[in-house]
Amino acid sequence: MKPRPICLFISHWDVDHYLALLEFTPHELSKLRNVVVPSQVPNTATFKRVSSLLSLNNVPLTAIPPTKRRSNSSRAIALEENW
């Protein structure tokens, strides 16, 4: 079996960022090695459908925690290496 070459990253939970996964064909889903998402998943029917679709197609969903803010007044984005 060929390794799955594509890892998909979803940056935040706007529905337009993950709704498109419901349009993926089984062949397209078979190419996904992993879907990486923010750990604060939405409690919505749409997310549950996406999560179920990925699970049925053996695509792992990996949640990563938010980064720590450097200060409460800063709007700066702090990036953290996860791998």
Contacts in CASP RR format, 6 or more apart in sequence:
PFRMAT RR
TARGET T0000
AUTHOR 0000-0000-0000
METHOD contacts of the structure
MODEL  1
MKPRPICLFISHWDVDHYLALLEFTPHELSKLRNVVVPSQVPNTATFKRV
SSLLSLNNVPLTAIPPTKRRSNSSRAIALEENW
3 33 0 8 1.000
4 30 0 8 1.000
4 31 0 8 1.000
4 32 0 8 1.000
4 33 0 8 1.000
4 34 0 8 1.000
5 31 0 8 1.000
5 33 0 8 1.000
6 31 0 8 1.000
6 32 0 8 1.000
6 33 0 8 1.000
7 32 0 8 1.000
7 33 0 8 1.000
7 34 0 8 1.000
7 35 0 8 1.000
7 36 0 8 1.000
8 32 0 8 1.000
8 34 0 8 1.000
8 35 0 8 1.000
8 36 0 8 1.000
9 35 0 8 1.000
9 36 0 8 1.000
9 37 0 8 1.000
10 17 0 8 1.000
10 18 0 8 1.000
10 35 0 8 1.000
10 36 0 8 1.000
10 37 0 8 1.000
10 38 0 8 1.000
11 17 0 8 1.000
11 38 0 8 1.000
12 38 0 8 1.000
13 37 0 8 1.000
13 38 0 8 1.000
13 40 0 8 1.000
13 41 0 8 1.000
13 42 0 8 1.000
13 47 0 8 1.000
15 44 0 8 1.000
15 46 0 8 1.000
18 37 0 8 1.000
18 46 0 8 1.000
18 47 0 8 1.000
18 50 0 8 1.000
19 46 0 8 1.000
19 50 0 8 1.000
21 35 0 8 1.000
21 50 0 8 1.000
21 53 0 8 1.000
21 54 0 8 1.000
22 46 0 8 1.000
22 49 0 8 1.000
22 50 0 8 1.000
22 53 0 8 1.000
24 32 0 8 1.000
24 53 0 8 1.000
26 57 0 8 1.000
29 53 0 8 1.000
29 54 0 8 1.000
29 57 0 8 1.000
29 59 0 8 1.000
30 57 0 8 1.000
32 54 0 8 1.000
32 57 0 8 1.000
32 59 0 8 1.000
33 59 0 8 1.000
33 60 0 8 1.000
34 59 0 8 1.000
34 60 0 8 1.000
34 61 0 8 1.000
34 62 0 8 1.000
35 54 0 8 1.000
35 59 0 8 1.000
35 60 0 8 1.000
35 61 0 8 1.000
35 62 0 8 1.000
36 62 0 8 1.000
36 63 0 8 1.000
36 64 0 8 1.000
37 61 0 8 1.000
37 62 0 8 1.000
37 63 0 8 1.000
37 64 0 8 1.000
38 63 0 8 1.000
38 64 0 8 1.000
38 66 0 8 1.000
39 63 0 8 1.000
39 64 0 8 1.000
39 65 0 8 1.000
39 66 0 8 1.000
40 66 0 8 1.000
41 47 0 8 1.000
41 51 0 8 1.000
41 63 0 8 1.000
51 61 0 8 1.000
54 60 0 8 1.000
54 61 0 8 1.000
55 61 0 8 1.000
64 82 0 8 1.000
67 77 0 8 1.000
67 78 0 8 1.000
67 79 0 8 1.000
67 80 0 8 1.000
68 78 0 8 1.000
69 78 0 8 1.000
70 76 0 8 1.000
70 78 0 8 1.000
END
